[in-house]
Amino acid sequence: MVGRWLDPACGDGAFLLEFVRRLADAVPAAELPRTVEERVFGFDLDITAVDAARVAVREEVERRCGALSSAFLAGNIRVADFLELDPEPDYDVIAGNPPYVSATQLTAAEKERFLERFATAWGRLDLYTLFIEHGLRFLRAGGRLAYITPDKWLGAASNRRLRTHLARNYVPRTIDRFERHDLFPGVATVPCVTMIERPRSPVPTPASPMVRWWSVDPGGGPQPVSDAREVSIRSDGTPWLVARPVPPVEADHAPLGDLVERISVGVATGLNSCFVLDAEGVRSIEPELLRPVARGRDIAVGQIRDAKRWMLVPYCFSDDGTAAELIDLDEFPGAAAHLARHQEALKRRHCVRVWGKAWYDLHDPITFDLARRTKVLLPDLAQHPRFAVDNGRALPLHSAYYVLPRPGGPLDAGALADALNDPVVAEELRTRAPTAKSGYRRFRAQILRDILVPLASRSDRDAA
């Protein structure tokens, strides 16, 4: 084991201790203090954590070779804001567990500074993604960075720049994904471990990291659920939605996105307490403005339960349902009185304050009478995908996705739902979807579009 090692957010020294233990297995005890001083480095903002890390590492070395000065490693493990340091490509290995701090926890000034300084910072940035970009700047050619981070950056739209930057300029070597959200005490996030190399020569395209999936038994540690396999990733920021291996699909399949008119999440109101109502709440509202709703929890395989809830939809639709226009409140006194009781809360919504929408509009625009269209529905969050046909009755809320069959396409809504509920297709979809918590998966549009579905029903294929 050669080279210089760095943990850029070392905390109390967990990774630094592992560095030292590996060095101790590789060099004689008499050489260990000098070798550690030459090769082991760590930064952290927390002075208490830095002091603890110095003590822990010093004691680990002393256990093998005797007493050392209290100043041992004072220059190696020090208080510093890694994101503010100028890059010095002096390290062969950078490893650690960088902080998870989302944009919502940053001040406006901090966010502006990060957006100016980091090429990959955009949208809902998180500090750990900045640690990825900045850490790679500190590597020597041929050096490798390995971080434990949330797996969201592999697929989130806000991390498109990061994925593009990595694929075009570096070599992702391995990605280890996990199936639980509670691996670390007090942290409800699904982690992944990514190893990325700073290349010695131009990056080949496409990149092809080795990917492995792990299950985790809280009492028994991680166990691999798939062998490592090479997966090609693109350099245009396309999500790296690397899935567990599933049985091979047959030739008579096509991507869902090629077969349908539209795949989208259901309607977000921005204030369900105003717009989503029970039978008592809708009594005074004009019936033509009401649509029954379907929530994710209401969708079973092949069946949609009646939620006994209705949405106030403040739109008038054309006779054929293909055009929508926000209502004039003067023409609907019942709806106007109901909305007026929620006016202050409605005005505080992001879509009104920032986007400038009418105070009584929905958060998501409605451009056609979605409730009246025949469609296939799917819960946004579930342990297993569940598809069912809605024959033009319900309006899906934001906890569900809808798929509109393409008029004249190869599969109508019923055949499409049957194809998507096929066990092989459902299992492939489940393994592609990111884990949310406790075995639940998020079935996003970008995953649904690429899933391969059979162009004939299982019974037809069996008969053939």
C-alpha positions as CSV (number, residue, x, y, z in Angstrom):
1,M,0.0,0.0,0.0
2,V,1.6,3.2,-1.1
3,G,0.8,6.9,-1.4
4,R,-0.8,9.7,0.7
5,W,-4.3,9.2,2.1
6,L,-6.8,11.9,3.0
7,D,-10.2,12.0,4.7
8,P,-11.5,15.6,4.0
9,A,-14.2,15.4,6.6
10,C,-12.6,13.1,9.2
11,G,-14.8,13.6,12.2
12,D,-13.3,11.7,15.1
13,G,-11.1,9.6,12.9
14,A,-12.9,6.4,11.9
15,F,-11.4,6.3,8.4
16,L,-8.0,7.6,9.6
17,L,-7.8,4.7,12.0
18,E,-8.5,2.3,9.2
19,F,-5.7,3.9,7.1
20,V,-3.3,3.4,10.0
21,R,-4.3,-0.2,10.6
22,R,-3.6,-1.0,7.0
23,L,-0.2,0.8,7.2
24,A,0.6,-1.2,10.3
25,D,0.0,-4.4,8.4
26,A,2.4,-3.3,5.7
27,V,5.4,-1.8,7.5
28,P,7.6,-2.7,10.5
29,A,6.5,-1.2,13.8
30,A,9.6,0.9,14.1
31,E,8.7,2.7,10.8
32,L,5.0,3.2,11.5
33,P,5.2,6.7,13.1
34,R,7.2,8.1,10.3
35,T,5.1,6.4,7.7
36,V,1.8,7.6,9.2
37,E,3.2,11.2,9.3
38,E,4.1,10.9,5.7
39,R,0.9,9.4,4.4
40,V,-2.2,10.0,6.7
41,F,-4.0,13.4,6.6
42,G,-7.4,14.6,7.7
43,F,-9.5,17.9,7.8
44,D,-12.6,18.8,9.7
45,L,-14.4,22.0,10.7
46,D,-15.1,20.7,14.3
47,I,-12.1,21.3,16.6
48,T,-13.4,18.8,19.1
49,A,-13.6,16.1,16.4
50,V,-10.1,17.0,15.2
51,D,-8.7,16.7,18.7
52,A,-10.4,13.3,19.2
53,A,-9.1,12.1,15.8
54,R,-5.5,13.0,16.7
55,V,-5.8,11.2,20.0
56,A,-7.4,8.1,18.5
57,V,-4.8,7.8,15.8
58,R,-1.9,8.5,18.1
59,E,-3.1,5.8,20.5
60,E,-3.5,3.3,17.7
61,V,0.2,3.9,16.6
62,E,1.4,3.9,20.3
63,R,-0.3,0.5,20.8
64,R,2.2,-0.9,18.3
65,C,5.4,1.1,18.9
66,G,5.4,2.9,22.2
67,A,4.7,6.5,23.4
68,L,4.7,9.5,21.1
69,S,4.6,13.2,21.6
70,S,1.2,14.8,22.1
71,A,2.0,16.9,19.0
72,F,2.1,13.8,16.8
73,L,0.0,14.5,13.6
74,A,-0.9,18.0,14.7
75,G,0.0,19.2,11.2
76,N,-1.6,16.3,9.5
77,I,-5.0,16.3,11.2
78,R,-6.2,19.8,11.4
79,V,-9.2,22.2,11.5
80,A,-10.0,23.3,8.0
81,D,-13.0,23.8,5.7
82,F,-12.2,21.5,2.9
83,L,-14.5,23.2,0.4
84,E,-12.5,26.4,0.9
85,L,-9.1,24.9,0.4
86,D,-7.2,25.4,-2.8
87,P,-6.6,22.1,-4.6
88,E,-3.2,20.5,-4.2
89,P,-3.1,17.2,-6.2
90,D,-0.9,15.5,-3.7
91,Y,-3.1,12.5,-2.7
92,D,-3.3,9.0,-4.0
93,V,-6.4,8.0,-2.0
94,I,-9.2,10.2,-0.7
95,A,-11.8,8.3,1.3
96,G,-14.5,9.2,3.8
97,N,-18.1,10.0,4.6
98,P,-18.6,13.7,3.6
99,P,-21.3,15.7,5.3
100,Y,-24.9,15.5,4.1
101,V,-26.2,19.1,4.2
102,S,-28.9,20.0,1.7
103,A,-29.5,23.4,0.1
104,T,-32.4,24.0,2.5
105,Q,-30.0,24.1,5.4
106,L,-27.6,26.6,3.7
107,T,-27.8,30.4,3.9
108,A,-28.4,32.3,0.7
109,A,-24.9,33.6,0.9
110,E,-23.4,30.1,1.2
111,K,-25.5,28.8,-1.6
112,E,-24.5,31.7,-3.9
113,R,-20.8,31.1,-3.1
114,F,-21.1,27.4,-3.8
115,L,-22.9,28.0,-7.1
116,E,-20.1,30.4,-8.2
117,R,-17.2,28.2,-7.1
118,F,-18.3,24.7,-8.2
119,A,-19.1,23.7,-11.8
120,T,-21.5,20.9,-10.7
121,A,-23.4,22.9,-8.2
122,W,-27.0,23.5,-9.4
123,G,-30.6,23.2,-8.1
124,R,-31.0,21.3,-4.9
125,L,-27.3,20.9,-4.2
126,D,-26.0,19.0,-1.2
127,L,-22.5,19.5,0.3
128,Y,-21.6,15.8,-0.3
129,T,-21.8,16.4,-4.0
130,L,-19.4,19.4,-3.7
131,F,-17.1,17.2,-1.7
132,I,-17.0,14.8,-4.7
133,E,-16.1,17.5,-7.2
134,H,-13.6,19.2,-5.0
135,G,-12.0,15.9,-3.7
136,L,-11.2,14.8,-7.2
137,R,-9.2,18.0,-7.7
138,F,-6.8,16.9,-4.9
139,L,-5.9,13.5,-6.5
140,R,-2.8,12.7,-8.3
141,A,-3.1,11.1,-11.7
142,G,-4.1,7.5,-11.1
143,G,-5.4,8.3,-7.6
144,R,-8.8,7.2,-6.4
145,L,-11.6,8.8,-4.4
146,A,-14.1,6.6,-2.5
147,Y,-17.0,8.1,-0.6
148,I,-20.0,6.9,1.3
149,T,-22.9,9.2,0.2
150,P,-26.7,9.1,-0.3
151,D,-27.5,7.3,-3.6
152,K,-29.8,10.2,-4.7
153,W,-27.1,11.8,-6.8
154,L,-27.1,8.7,-9.1
155,G,-30.5,9.7,-10.5
156,A,-31.6,13.1,-9.3
157,A,-32.1,15.7,-12.0
158,S,-30.3,18.3,-9.9
159,N,-27.1,16.2,-10.1
160,R,-27.1,16.0,-13.9
161,R,-24.0,18.3,-14.1
162,L,-22.1,16.1,-11.6
163,R,-22.8,12.9,-13.5
164,T,-21.7,14.6,-16.8
165,H,-18.6,16.0,-15.1
166,L,-17.5,12.7,-13.7
167,A,-18.2,10.6,-16.8
168,R,-16.4,13.1,-19.1
169,N,-13.3,13.8,-16.9
170,Y,-12.9,10.9,-14.6
171,V,-13.3,7.1,-14.5
172,P,-16.0,5.7,-12.2
173,R,-14.6,2.3,-11.1
174,T,-17.1,0.8,-8.8
175,I,-20.6,1.6,-7.4
176,D,-21.9,-0.4,-4.4
177,R,-25.6,0.1,-3.7
178,F,-27.7,-0.9,-0.7
179,E,-31.3,-1.8,0.0
180,R,-31.9,-0.2,3.3
181,H,-32.2,3.4,4.5
182,D,-31.2,2.8,8.2
183,L,-27.6,1.6,7.9
184,F,-26.3,4.4,10.1
185,P,-27.9,5.4,13.4
186,G,-29.9,8.5,13.2
187,V,-29.5,8.9,9.4
188,A,-32.5,7.9,7.3
189,T,-30.9,7.8,3.9
190,V,-30.0,5.0,1.4
191,P,-26.2,5.0,1.0
192,C,-24.0,4.0,-1.9
193,V,-20.2,3.7,-2.1
194,T,-18.6,5.1,-5.2
195,M,-15.0,4.8,-6.2
196,I,-13.7,7.2,-8.9
197,E,-10.3,7.4,-10.5
198,R,-8.4,10.5,-11.8
199,P,-7.2,9.1,-15.1
200,R,-3.6,9.3,-16.4
201,S,-4.9,9.6,-20.0
202,P,-8.1,10.8,-21.8
203,V,-11.3,9.2,-20.4
204,P,-12.8,6.4,-22.6
205,T,-16.5,6.7,-23.3
206,P,-18.8,5.4,-22.2
207,A,-17.6,4.7,-18.7
208,S,-18.3,1.2,-17.4
209,P,-18.0,0.9,-13.6
210,M,-18.5,-2.4,-11.8
211,V,-21.7,-2.4,-9.8
212,R,-22.8,-4.6,-6.9
213,W,-26.0,-4.6,-4.8
214,W,-26.0,-5.4,-1.1
215,S,-28.6,-6.4,1.4
216,V,-28.1,-5.5,5.1
217,D,-29.2,-7.5,8.1
218,P,-29.0,-5.2,11.1
219,G,-27.6,-8.0,13.1
220,G,-25.4,-9.6,10.6
221,G,-23.9,-6.9,8.4
222,P,-23.9,-6.5,4.6
223,Q,-24.3,-9.4,2.3
224,P,-24.0,-9.2,-1.5
225,V,-27.2,-10.0,-3.4
226,S,-25.5,-9.8,-6.9
227,D,-22.1,-10.4,-8.3
228,A,-20.2,-7.3,-9.5
229,R,-21.1,-6.6,-13.1
230,E,-20.0,-4.0,-15.6
231,V,-22.6,-1.3,-16.4
232,S,-22.2,1.3,-19.1
233,I,-23.1,4.9,-18.2
234,R,-23.4,7.8,-20.5
235,S,-21.6,11.2,-20.4
236,D,-24.6,13.4,-20.9
237,G,-25.8,13.4,-17.4
238,T,-28.4,10.6,-17.9
239,P,-29.2,9.0,-14.5
240,W,-27.0,6.2,-13.5
241,L,-29.9,4.0,-12.5
242,V,-27.9,0.8,-12.2
243,A,-30.2,-2.0,-11.2
244,R,-29.9,-5.5,-9.7
245,P,-29.7,-8.3,-12.3
246,V,-33.1,-9.7,-13.3
247,P,-34.1,-12.6,-15.6
248,P,-33.5,-11.6,-19.3
249,V,-36.5,-10.2,-21.1
250,E,-37.7,-11.6,-24.4
251,A,-37.2,-10.0,-27.8
252,D,-40.8,-8.8,-28.2
253,H,-40.4,-6.0,-25.7
254,A,-40.2,-2.2,-26.1
255,P,-39.5,0.7,-23.8
256,L,-42.6,2.0,-22.1
257,G,-41.8,5.5,-23.2
258,D,-42.1,4.5,-26.9
259,L,-45.5,3.0,-26.4
260,V,-47.4,5.7,-24.6
261,E,-48.4,9.3,-24.9
262,R,-47.3,10.5,-21.5
263,I,-45.8,9.4,-18.2
264,S,-46.1,11.9,-15.3
265,V,-46.6,12.3,-11.6
266,G,-50.1,13.2,-10.4
267,V,-51.3,16.7,-9.5
268,A,-49.7,18.7,-6.7
269,T,-52.0,21.3,-5.2
270,G,-49.6,23.0,-2.8
271,L,-52.3,22.9,-0.1
272,N,-54.3,19.7,0.0
273,S,-56.2,20.8,3.0
274,C,-57.9,23.4,0.8
275,F,-58.2,21.5,-2.5
276,V,-58.7,17.8,-1.4
277,L,-62.0,17.4,0.4
278,D,-64.3,14.8,1.9
279,A,-68.0,14.5,1.2
280,E,-68.9,17.1,3.8
281,G,-66.3,19.6,2.5
282,V,-67.7,19.5,-1.1
283,R,-71.3,20.3,-0.3
284,S,-71.1,24.0,-1.1
285,I,-68.9,23.7,-4.2
286,E,-70.1,23.6,-7.7
287,P,-70.1,19.9,-8.9
288,E,-68.5,20.7,-12.3
289,L,-65.4,21.8,-10.4
290,L,-65.0,18.5,-8.5
291,R,-63.1,15.4,-9.5
292,P,-62.7,12.1,-7.5
293,V,-59.1,11.6,-6.6
294,A,-56.8,8.5,-6.5
295,R,-53.9,8.4,-4.1
296,G,-51.0,6.0,-4.2
297,R,-52.3,4.1,-1.2
298,D,-55.6,3.5,-3.1
299,I,-53.9,1.6,-6.0
300,A,-53.7,-2.2,-5.9
301,V,-52.7,-4.6,-8.7
302,G,-55.6,-4.3,-11.1
303,Q,-57.8,-2.3,-8.8
304,I,-58.3,1.3,-7.6
305,R,-60.1,1.7,-4.3
306,D,-62.6,4.6,-3.9
307,A,-60.7,7.2,-1.7
308,K,-64.0,9.0,-1.0
309,R,-62.2,12.3,-1.6
310,W,-62.6,14.9,-4.3
311,M,-60.4,17.7,-5.6
312,L,-61.6,21.2,-6.2
313,V,-60.2,21.8,-9.7
314,P,-60.4,25.6,-10.4
315,Y,-60.5,25.1,-14.2
316,C,-63.1,25.1,-16.9
317,F,-62.4,22.6,-19.7
318,S,-63.3,22.6,-23.3
319,D,-66.1,20.2,-24.5
320,D,-63.5,17.6,-25.6
321,G,-61.4,18.1,-22.4
322,T,-58.2,19.0,-24.3
323,A,-58.0,22.6,-23.1
324,A,-58.2,24.2,-19.7
325,E,-58.7,27.7,-18.4
326,L,-58.6,29.1,-14.8
327,I,-62.1,29.9,-13.6
328,D,-63.5,33.3,-12.9
329,L,-64.4,33.2,-9.2
330,D,-67.4,35.5,-9.8
331,E,-69.0,32.7,-11.8
332,F,-68.6,30.1,-9.0
333,P,-69.7,31.6,-5.7
334,G,-69.5,28.3,-3.8
335,A,-65.9,27.6,-4.8
336,A,-65.0,31.3,-4.3
337,A,-66.3,31.3,-0.7
338,H,-64.4,28.1,0.1
339,L,-61.1,29.3,-1.4
340,A,-61.5,32.7,0.3
341,R,-61.4,30.9,3.7
342,H,-57.9,29.6,2.8
343,Q,-56.7,32.7,1.0
344,E,-53.8,33.6,3.3
345,A,-52.3,30.1,3.2
346,L,-52.8,29.8,-0.5
347,K,-50.9,33.1,-1.0
348,R,-47.9,31.7,0.9
349,R,-47.3,28.9,-1.5
350,H,-44.2,28.9,-3.6
351,C,-46.1,28.9,-6.8
352,V,-47.8,32.2,-5.9
353,R,-44.8,33.9,-4.2
354,V,-42.1,33.0,-6.6
355,W,-43.9,31.9,-9.8
356,G,-46.6,34.6,-9.7
357,K,-49.5,32.3,-10.2
358,A,-53.0,33.3,-9.3
359,W,-53.6,32.8,-5.6
360,Y,-56.3,30.2,-6.1
361,D,-54.5,28.2,-8.8
362,L,-53.1,24.7,-8.3
363,H,-49.4,24.3,-7.8
364,D,-49.1,22.1,-10.9
365,P,-50.7,23.4,-14.1
366,I,-53.6,21.4,-15.6
367,T,-53.8,21.7,-19.3
368,F,-56.4,19.1,-20.0
369,D,-59.1,17.2,-18.1
370,L,-56.9,14.4,-16.8
371,A,-59.5,12.8,-14.6
372,R,-61.7,12.0,-17.7
373,R,-58.9,10.3,-19.6
374,T,-58.4,6.5,-19.5
375,K,-55.0,5.8,-17.9
376,V,-52.9,3.4,-16.0
377,L,-52.0,4.4,-12.4
378,L,-49.1,3.5,-10.2
379,P,-48.2,4.4,-6.6
380,D,-45.2,6.8,-6.4
381,L,-43.9,4.9,-3.3
382,A,-44.4,1.2,-2.7
383,Q,-42.5,-2.0,-1.8
384,H,-43.6,-3.5,-5.2
385,P,-45.0,-1.8,-8.3
386,R,-48.8,-1.9,-8.6
387,F,-50.6,-1.0,-11.8
388,A,-54.3,-0.5,-12.4
389,V,-56.6,1.0,-15.0
390,D,-58.7,4.1,-14.3
391,N,-61.4,4.4,-16.9
392,G,-61.7,8.1,-16.9
393,R,-63.0,8.6,-13.4
394,A,-60.2,9.8,-11.0
395,L,-57.6,12.5,-10.8
396,P,-54.3,11.1,-9.5
397,L,-52.7,13.1,-6.7
398,H,-49.0,13.7,-6.3
399,S,-48.5,10.3,-4.6
400,A,-49.3,8.5,-7.8
401,Y,-48.0,8.4,-11.4
402,Y,-50.2,8.1,-14.5
403,V,-49.5,6.6,-17.9
404,L,-51.6,7.7,-20.9
405,P,-51.8,5.0,-23.6
406,R,-51.0,6.3,-27.0
407,P,-54.1,6.5,-29.2
408,G,-53.8,3.8,-31.8
409,G,-50.8,2.4,-30.0
410,P,-50.0,-1.4,-29.7
411,L,-51.4,-1.7,-26.1
412,D,-54.6,-0.2,-24.7
413,A,-54.9,0.6,-21.0
414,G,-55.9,-2.9,-20.0
415,A,-53.2,-4.6,-21.9
416,L,-50.6,-2.1,-20.7
417,A,-51.5,-2.6,-17.1
418,D,-51.3,-6.4,-17.6
419,A,-47.9,-6.1,-19.3
420,L,-46.5,-3.9,-16.5
421,N,-47.9,-6.2,-13.8
422,D,-46.0,-9.1,-15.4
423,P,-43.8,-10.6,-12.7
424,V,-40.6,-10.3,-14.6
425,V,-41.3,-6.7,-15.7
426,A,-42.4,-5.7,-12.2
427,E,-39.2,-7.2,-10.7
428,E,-37.0,-5.4,-13.1
429,L,-38.9,-2.1,-12.4
430,R,-38.5,-2.7,-8.6
431,T,-34.8,-3.2,-8.8
432,R,-34.2,-0.1,-11.0
433,A,-36.2,2.1,-8.7
434,P,-34.2,3.9,-5.9
435,T,-34.9,2.7,-2.3
436,A,-36.7,5.2,-0.1
437,K,-37.0,3.4,3.3
438,S,-37.7,0.0,4.8
439,G,-37.9,-1.7,1.4
440,Y,-40.0,0.9,-0.2
441,R,-39.1,2.1,-3.7
442,R,-39.8,5.3,-5.6
443,F,-41.1,4.7,-9.1
444,R,-40.1,7.8,-11.0
445,A,-41.0,8.8,-14.6
446,Q,-37.4,8.5,-15.8
447,I,-37.3,4.8,-14.7
448,L,-40.8,4.0,-16.1
449,R,-39.9,5.4,-19.5
450,D,-37.0,3.0,-20.0
451,I,-38.6,-0.2,-18.6
452,L,-39.1,-2.8,-21.3
453,V,-42.6,-4.2,-21.5
454,P,-43.9,-7.2,-23.5
455,L,-46.0,-6.3,-26.5
456,A,-48.3,-9.3,-25.9
457,S,-50.0,-10.5,-22.7
458,R,-48.5,-13.4,-20.8
459,S,-51.4,-15.7,-21.8
460,D,-50.9,-14.8,-25.4
461,R,-47.2,-15.6,-25.2
462,D,-47.8,-18.9,-23.3
463,A,-50.4,-19.8,-26.0
464,A,-47.9,-19.1,-28.7
